[in-house]
Structures are given as C-alpha cells and as structure tokens.
Amino acid sequence: GKTDEVFASATSEINKIYSSLKQASLKLDLSNNKFNFSAEIKVSVVLYTDNFKILFSYHSGKMENETITLHETREISENGNVINYGELEGDGPALLLIHGQMASWEDYASVIPELHENWHIYAIDVYGHGESTHKEELYYLDVNGNDIIWFIENVIKQETVVSGHSNGALTAAYVAAYGSELVKGVVLEDPPVFSTQGENWENSFAYLDTYKPLHDYISSKQTECWEAYYFRHCYWGELFMKDSMSGIANYAQHYSEKHPGEEVKIFFMPASATITFHYVKQYDMLYGEHFYDLTWNNGITHEQLLSDITIPCIYLHAKENVADNGVYLCAASREQAERAVALIGDNAQLIETEDSNHDIHGTHTQIYVDAINSFLKEGM
C-alpha cells in the first residue's frame, strides 16, 4: 500500500513537471535484472523504493494548448455504422487523419496543434477502435475504407488530403485509390506493405510482438489482464530484457486488480512501450485477429491497391532495422518501401527517417508536418 502511494505521488508530480516532453529515457533495475533504454534525455527524476530504483523521464501524449477547442462528434453513416471523430476547425483545407492499430484519433494529439496552423482537421476512430462501431463484419480494408470515402463526401464535403499511420496508412491508400475527386493527396506513414498480406509475415516484428500474442491471448483462458499477458509474451521483451519481463507483468496485473476498468499505467516504462494501453479498453481484439489470419485485406492485394493510386503521394518510411536472428524490427524493409513507391509511380515520393521508430508523427514531428504541408504547394 505504501509503495502504491509513492508511485501515485511520483506519477502526479512527474505529470505536472514533464508533461510537455516528447522524448523518454529509462534505466531500470528490477529484481537485480538491468535494462537500459536510451533516447534523448531532457530531464530525469530518481525515485527510490524498497525494491527498485528508477531513473525516469516522461513523454506526454496530451494536447496541451488552451487556445484550441477540438470537438468530438459521432457521425452515423448511411448503413447505420457510427464513425467517431475529432474536428478542429481551421481556415485551411481539410486534412483527414487515420490512426493505426490499437490507437484512436487522439493518437494525433501531440501534432494536431502544429497541423492546425494550416489545416482544418478531421481525425477519425476506425471501426473496432475508440467510439466508432465495434462489429467484426466491419473489420476489413474495403469495408472501413468505403465508409471513410462516404465520410469525406458527406461530412467533410470539400477537397481533402488524407494521412494514415501503420495499417491506417493502408486504409489511407485505399481511400486515395478509390475515393472521389475530393481526395487530392495522401501521406502513407510507415505502412506494413506486403508483410500484412503474408510476405515474410511470421518473421515480422508486428506478427511476433502484437498479432501472435493477441491471438494467443484471445484463445487462452485470460487469467490475467491483456497488459500483463503482453509483457509476459512480447517479442521486444524476449529480445532485450527477458529476465525482467515477468516482474513487469506482475506489476501490470497488480495495477489492473487495484484499478479495475482503468488504463494500466506503468510510469517507469517509456511511453513507446505502453502507449497502446491508453486505448486498449476501447479496442476490439477481434480487429487484430483479421491481421493475424491475413483476412483484413479481404482479397485486395497490396500490388493492386498501390498501383491504383493516381493522386500525389508521400510515403514516409521508418529506416529498416533487422535483428541478428533476421526478424525485421520495422513495418517494412527498404526494398518493400521502394517497391511500393514504384507501384504508385511518378506521383509518389519516398522519404526515410534516420531510425526505425514507427511513430513518425510523434518522434519525427517536423518531417511529418513538412510532408503534410507540402500539399499546400500543390494548390490546396
């Protein structure tokens, strides 16, 4: 009980002091098992408890700008499905943001204020996420994609640039390929091209770290919370801190039992390791099953999808990273990214970041914002 009070107090103070930081660092000594996570260190706090010592620097995913009012709305499509979205009105053209797996429209909170300087922003929850409809029959590329096209035509009703992250980038590609003339440009932020239709799928980080554990959890008796199960079976834990993961999983389970129904918060872990926990309570795990069994594409090949894009396109690729055992620790290899851009053609530009961090809009914000704003030069 005393330890929980220390954690709660420390978390409160850290949130107050470091809420604007955009990088995280961590040194953890847990039960004599050491782990070092290195990133840009802005500020750090040293916290001592009876059992472990933490050097911690906090990353905030919150949008903290009192001059901005963002409205959240639910739109009912013509087929009765709910599309939940956030809207930030602006004087510029329309920008539609599509988040990735286990996230929600709020995943863009940290970058929305800067984008708002030039754009009228719409950010949606895809089906199976957030406040949008949760029905398994909707969890397909074309089904969600067609309803997003409807959303552009019936809610936005003006020329629009579309940007999607991760599998949301594949959905953005669908909208770009098959949407109306209102869709004028697209940004594909590190899409898992080709792998999520089966190419080297079971040797990919996404499969090993997310979809296989998720499938196994759904198939299990679920004797612990998803967060604890994930830490016990995640691939990055097996690679980098295998001996420590059981202790972290036990802590996650303890937190879940102490705070039922709430987001599991593990303040001594970097945001990159726990960010999906913020949204998982509003995530339908059956959505992930359609990636595990490769049915999400619903018969649409990535070759066909990319070849059908004729509007201006920017492909943002996180640099290739391969583990010693050959597993790709990235959404797509350099070769896959180049192949995707070649299929799109001369209207596509490939931009690669200096590291393999998948969350480009969060960790390479200026690259992302510049890519979006480049469409303003196209006469938007």
C-alpha positions as CSV (number, residue, x, y, z in Angstrom):
1,G,0.0,0.0,0.0
2,K,2.8,2.4,0.9
3,T,4.6,1.6,-2.4
4,D,1.4,2.4,-4.4
5,E,1.1,5.7,-2.6
6,V,4.7,6.5,-3.6
7,F,4.0,5.6,-7.2
8,A,0.8,7.7,-7.3
9,S,2.5,10.7,-5.8
10,A,5.5,10.4,-8.0
11,T,3.4,10.0,-11.1
12,S,1.3,13.1,-10.2
13,E,4.4,15.2,-9.8
14,I,6.1,13.9,-12.9
15,N,3.0,14.6,-15.0
16,K,2.9,18.2,-13.7
17,I,6.6,18.9,-14.4
18,Y,7.3,17.0,-17.6
19,S,4.0,16.9,-19.5
20,S,5.5,18.7,-22.5
21,L,8.4,16.4,-23.1
22,K,8.5,14.5,-26.3
23,Q,11.3,12.0,-25.6
24,A,11.6,9.3,-23.0
25,S,14.5,7.6,-21.3
26,L,14.7,4.8,-18.8
27,K,17.1,3.0,-16.6
28,L,15.5,0.2,-14.6
29,D,17.0,-2.1,-12.1
30,L,14.2,-4.6,-11.2
31,S,14.9,-7.6,-9.0
32,N,18.6,-7.5,-10.0
33,N,17.8,-7.5,-13.7
34,K,19.1,-4.5,-15.5
35,F,17.7,-2.8,-18.6
36,N,18.8,0.4,-20.3
37,F,16.7,2.3,-22.8
38,S,18.4,5.2,-24.4
39,A,16.9,8.1,-26.1
40,E,17.2,11.9,-26.0
41,I,17.2,12.8,-22.3
42,K,15.5,16.1,-21.5
43,V,15.0,15.8,-17.7
44,S,15.2,13.0,-15.3
45,V,14.0,12.1,-11.8
46,V,15.4,9.5,-9.5
47,L,12.9,7.6,-7.4
48,Y,13.8,5.1,-4.7
49,T,11.5,2.4,-3.3
50,D,12.3,-0.6,-1.2
51,N,12.8,-2.9,-4.2
52,F,14.0,-0.9,-7.2
53,K,15.5,2.3,-8.4
54,I,14.1,4.2,-11.4
55,L,15.7,6.9,-13.5
56,F,12.7,8.3,-15.4
57,S,11.9,10.9,-18.0
58,Y,8.3,11.4,-19.1
59,H,6.7,11.6,-22.5
60,S,3.3,13.3,-22.8
61,G,0.9,12.4,-25.5
62,K,-1.6,15.0,-24.5
63,M,-2.5,18.1,-26.5
64,E,-2.0,21.0,-24.1
65,N,-3.0,24.2,-25.8
66,E,-5.7,26.2,-24.1
67,T,-6.3,28.3,-27.2
68,I,-7.5,25.3,-29.2
69,T,-11.0,23.8,-29.0
70,L,-11.4,20.4,-30.5
71,H,-14.9,18.9,-30.9
72,E,-15.6,15.2,-30.8
73,T,-18.6,14.0,-32.8
74,R,-20.3,10.8,-33.8
75,E,-21.5,10.5,-37.4
76,I,-23.9,7.8,-38.4
77,S,-23.2,6.6,-41.9
78,E,-25.9,5.6,-44.4
79,N,-25.5,2.0,-43.4
80,G,-26.1,2.8,-39.7
81,N,-22.5,2.5,-38.5
82,V,-21.0,5.1,-36.2
83,I,-17.8,6.9,-37.2
84,N,-16.5,8.8,-34.2
85,Y,-14.1,11.7,-35.0
86,G,-12.4,14.8,-33.6
87,E,-12.6,18.0,-35.5
88,L,-10.5,21.1,-35.2
89,E,-11.9,23.9,-37.4
90,G,-9.4,26.0,-39.3
91,D,-9.1,28.4,-42.2
92,G,-7.1,25.9,-44.3
93,P,-8.1,23.0,-46.5
94,A,-9.3,19.7,-45.0
95,L,-6.9,17.1,-43.6
96,L,-8.2,13.6,-42.6
97,L,-6.1,11.6,-40.1
98,I,-6.4,7.8,-39.8
99,H,-4.7,6.2,-36.8
100,G,-3.1,2.8,-36.6
101,Q,-3.7,-0.5,-34.7
102,M,-4.8,-0.3,-31.0
103,A,-5.0,3.5,-31.1
104,S,-7.7,6.2,-31.6
105,W,-7.9,9.6,-33.2
106,E,-6.4,11.0,-30.0
107,D,-3.1,9.4,-31.0
108,Y,-2.5,12.6,-33.1
109,A,-3.0,14.9,-30.1
110,S,0.7,16.0,-29.9
111,V,0.9,17.0,-33.6
112,I,-2.6,18.5,-34.1
113,P,-1.8,22.0,-32.8
114,E,1.0,22.4,-35.3
115,L,-1.0,21.0,-38.2
116,H,-3.9,23.3,-37.2
117,E,-1.8,26.3,-38.3
118,N,-2.6,25.4,-42.0
119,W,-5.4,22.8,-41.9
120,H,-9.0,22.1,-40.9
121,I,-8.5,18.8,-39.2
122,Y,-10.7,15.7,-39.0
123,A,-9.3,12.7,-37.1
124,I,-11.4,9.5,-37.0
125,D,-11.6,6.3,-35.0
126,V,-11.5,3.4,-37.4
127,Y,-14.0,0.6,-36.7
128,G,-13.2,-1.6,-33.7
129,H,-11.4,1.3,-32.0
130,G,-12.5,4.2,-29.8
131,E,-16.1,5.3,-30.0
132,S,-16.7,4.0,-33.6
133,T,-18.8,0.9,-34.2
134,H,-17.4,-2.4,-32.9
135,K,-18.7,-5.1,-35.2
136,E,-16.4,-7.9,-36.6
137,E,-18.0,-7.8,-40.0
138,L,-16.7,-4.3,-40.5
139,Y,-13.0,-5.2,-39.9
140,Y,-11.9,-5.2,-43.5
141,L,-9.9,-2.8,-45.6
142,D,-12.6,-2.1,-48.2
143,V,-15.5,-2.0,-45.7
144,N,-13.9,0.6,-43.5
145,G,-12.3,2.3,-46.5
146,N,-15.6,2.8,-48.3
147,D,-17.2,4.3,-45.2
148,I,-14.3,6.7,-44.9
149,I,-14.9,7.7,-48.5
150,W,-18.5,8.3,-47.6
151,F,-17.4,10.4,-44.7
152,I,-15.3,12.6,-47.0
153,E,-18.2,13.1,-49.4
154,N,-20.9,13.6,-46.8
155,V,-19.3,15.2,-43.8
156,I,-16.1,16.9,-45.0
157,K,-17.6,17.9,-48.4
158,Q,-14.5,19.6,-49.7
159,E,-11.1,18.8,-51.2
160,T,-9.2,16.7,-48.7
161,V,-5.6,15.4,-48.0
162,V,-5.6,12.0,-46.3
163,S,-2.9,10.8,-43.9
164,G,-2.8,7.3,-42.3
165,H,-0.4,5.7,-39.9
166,S,0.6,2.0,-39.9
167,N,-2.3,-0.1,-41.0
168,G,-4.2,3.2,-41.1
169,A,-1.8,4.1,-44.0
170,L,-3.1,1.1,-45.9
171,T,-6.6,2.4,-45.3
172,A,-5.5,5.8,-46.5
173,A,-4.1,4.1,-49.6
174,Y,-7.5,2.6,-50.3
175,V,-9.2,6.0,-49.9
176,A,-6.6,7.5,-52.2
177,A,-7.0,4.8,-54.8
178,Y,-10.8,4.5,-54.8
179,G,-12.1,7.8,-53.4
180,S,-13.8,10.6,-55.3
181,E,-12.2,13.6,-56.8
182,L,-12.3,15.3,-53.4
183,V,-9.3,13.3,-52.4
184,K,-6.3,15.4,-53.6
185,G,-3.3,13.9,-51.9
186,V,-2.2,11.2,-49.4
187,V,0.5,10.6,-46.9
188,L,1.3,7.0,-46.1
189,E,3.1,6.9,-42.7
190,D,5.1,3.7,-42.4
191,P,2.5,1.2,-43.7
192,P,3.2,-2.5,-43.3
193,V,3.1,-3.1,-47.0
194,F,3.3,-6.7,-48.3
195,S,4.0,-8.2,-44.9
196,T,0.4,-7.9,-43.8
197,Q,-0.7,-9.9,-46.9
198,G,1.7,-12.7,-46.0
199,E,5.2,-11.8,-47.3
200,N,7.6,-12.9,-44.5
201,W,4.7,-12.3,-42.2
202,E,5.6,-14.8,-39.4
203,N,9.1,-13.4,-39.3
204,S,8.0,-9.8,-38.8
205,F,8.0,-7.9,-35.6
206,A,4.4,-7.0,-35.9
207,Y,3.4,-10.6,-36.1
208,L,5.7,-11.8,-33.3
209,D,5.1,-8.8,-30.9
210,T,1.5,-8.0,-31.5
211,Y,-0.7,-10.3,-33.5
212,K,0.5,-13.7,-32.3
213,P,0.4,-12.7,-28.6
214,L,-3.0,-11.1,-29.2
215,H,-4.3,-14.3,-30.9
216,D,-2.9,-16.5,-28.2
217,Y,-4.5,-14.3,-25.5
218,I,-7.9,-14.4,-27.2
219,S,-7.6,-18.2,-27.4
220,S,-6.5,-18.5,-23.7
221,K,-8.5,-18.6,-20.5
222,Q,-7.5,-15.0,-19.9
223,T,-6.5,-15.4,-16.3
224,E,-4.7,-12.1,-16.3
225,C,-5.2,-8.7,-18.0
226,W,-4.0,-8.2,-21.5
227,E,-1.3,-5.8,-20.4
228,A,0.3,-8.4,-18.1
229,Y,0.0,-11.1,-20.7
230,Y,1.6,-8.8,-23.3
231,F,4.6,-8.0,-21.2
232,R,5.0,-11.7,-20.5
233,H,5.0,-12.6,-24.2
234,C,6.1,-9.5,-26.1
235,Y,8.9,-10.0,-28.6
236,W,10.9,-7.0,-27.7
237,G,11.0,-8.1,-24.1
238,E,12.3,-11.5,-25.2
239,L,15.0,-9.8,-27.2
240,F,16.2,-7.1,-24.8
241,M,15.1,-7.8,-21.2
242,K,13.8,-11.3,-21.0
243,D,14.7,-11.8,-17.3
244,S,12.8,-8.7,-16.2
245,M,9.5,-9.1,-18.1
246,S,7.8,-11.4,-15.5
247,G,8.3,-8.8,-12.8
248,I,6.9,-6.0,-15.0
249,A,3.9,-8.3,-16.0
250,N,3.2,-9.0,-12.3
251,Y,3.2,-5.2,-11.6
252,A,0.8,-4.6,-14.5
253,Q,-1.6,-7.3,-13.2
254,H,-1.4,-5.9,-9.7
255,Y,-2.2,-2.4,-11.0
256,S,-5.1,-3.8,-13.0
257,E,-6.6,-5.5,-10.0
258,K,-6.2,-2.3,-7.9
259,H,-7.8,-0.2,-10.6
260,P,-10.3,-2.3,-12.4
261,G,-11.6,-1.0,-15.7
262,E,-8.9,1.7,-15.8
263,E,-5.9,2.1,-18.1
264,V,-2.9,0.2,-16.8
265,K,-0.3,2.8,-16.0
266,I,3.4,1.8,-15.6
267,F,5.1,5.1,-15.1
268,F,8.6,3.6,-15.0
269,M,8.3,2.3,-18.6
270,P,8.8,4.6,-21.7
271,A,5.7,5.8,-23.5
272,S,6.7,3.8,-26.6
273,A,6.2,0.6,-24.6
274,T,2.9,1.4,-23.1
275,I,1.2,3.9,-25.4
276,T,-1.4,1.3,-26.7
277,F,-2.6,0.7,-23.1
278,H,-4.1,4.1,-23.2
279,Y,-6.5,3.0,-26.0
280,V,-6.9,-0.8,-25.4
281,K,-10.0,-0.5,-23.3
282,Q,-11.8,0.8,-26.4
283,Y,-10.2,-1.7,-28.8
284,D,-11.9,-4.8,-30.1
285,M,-9.3,-7.6,-30.2
286,L,-11.1,-9.3,-33.0
287,Y,-9.9,-6.5,-35.2
288,G,-6.4,-7.8,-34.6
289,E,-7.5,-11.3,-35.5
290,H,-8.1,-10.2,-39.1
291,F,-4.4,-9.3,-39.3
292,Y,-3.2,-12.5,-37.6
293,D,-5.1,-14.6,-40.2
294,L,-4.4,-12.1,-43.1
295,T,-8.1,-11.7,-43.9
296,W,-8.2,-7.9,-43.3
297,N,-7.2,-7.2,-46.9
298,N,-10.4,-9.0,-48.0
299,G,-8.9,-10.2,-51.3
300,I,-7.3,-6.9,-52.2
301,T,-3.6,-7.3,-52.9
302,H,-1.2,-4.5,-52.0
303,E,0.2,-4.6,-55.5
304,Q,-3.3,-3.8,-56.9
305,L,-4.0,-1.2,-54.2
306,L,-0.8,0.8,-54.7
307,S,-1.0,0.6,-58.5
308,D,-4.4,2.2,-58.4
309,I,-3.2,5.4,-56.6
310,T,-3.0,8.2,-59.1
311,I,-3.0,11.3,-56.9
312,P,0.1,12.8,-55.3
313,C,1.5,10.6,-52.6
314,I,4.3,10.8,-49.9
315,Y,5.5,7.6,-48.4
316,L,7.2,8.1,-45.0
317,H,9.4,5.1,-44.2
318,A,11.0,4.4,-40.9
319,K,14.5,3.1,-41.6
320,E,15.0,-0.6,-41.9
321,N,16.1,-2.4,-38.8
322,V,16.8,-6.2,-38.7
323,A,17.6,-8.2,-35.6
324,D,20.6,-10.6,-35.5
325,N,18.2,-13.5,-36.0
326,G,16.8,-12.0,-39.2
327,V,13.5,-10.6,-37.8
328,Y,12.5,-7.3,-39.3
329,L,12.1,-4.8,-36.4
330,C,10.3,-2.4,-38.7
331,A,7.0,-2.1,-40.5
332,A,8.6,-2.6,-44.0
333,S,12.0,-3.2,-45.3
334,R,13.7,-0.6,-47.6
335,E,13.1,-2.9,-50.5
336,Q,9.4,-3.2,-49.7
337,A,9.1,0.6,-49.4
338,E,10.9,1.2,-52.7
339,R,8.7,-1.5,-54.4
340,A,5.5,0.2,-53.0
341,V,6.6,3.6,-54.3
342,A,7.5,2.1,-57.7
343,L,4.0,0.6,-58.0
344,I,2.4,4.0,-57.2
345,G,4.6,5.6,-59.9
346,D,6.0,9.1,-60.6
347,N,3.3,10.7,-58.4
348,A,4.9,9.2,-55.3
349,Q,7.9,10.4,-53.2
350,L,9.7,8.3,-50.7
351,I,11.1,9.9,-47.5
352,E,13.0,7.8,-45.0
353,T,13.7,8.7,-41.4
354,E,17.1,8.2,-39.7
355,D,15.9,5.5,-37.3
356,S,13.3,2.7,-37.2
357,N,10.8,4.4,-34.9
358,H,7.4,3.5,-36.3
359,D,5.6,6.5,-34.8
360,I,6.9,9.1,-37.2
361,H,4.3,11.8,-36.5
362,G,5.3,11.6,-32.8
363,T,9.1,11.2,-32.9
364,H,9.9,12.9,-36.2
365,T,7.2,15.6,-36.0
366,Q,8.8,18.1,-38.3
367,I,9.3,15.6,-41.1
368,Y,5.7,14.6,-40.8
369,V,4.4,18.1,-40.7
370,D,6.5,19.2,-43.6
371,A,5.2,16.2,-45.6
372,I,1.6,17.2,-44.9
373,N,2.3,20.9,-45.6
374,S,3.9,20.1,-48.9
375,F,0.5,19.6,-50.4
376,L,-0.3,23.3,-49.8
377,K,2.2,24.0,-52.6
378,E,0.1,21.8,-54.8
379,G,-2.6,24.5,-54.7
380,M,-4.7,23.0,-51.9
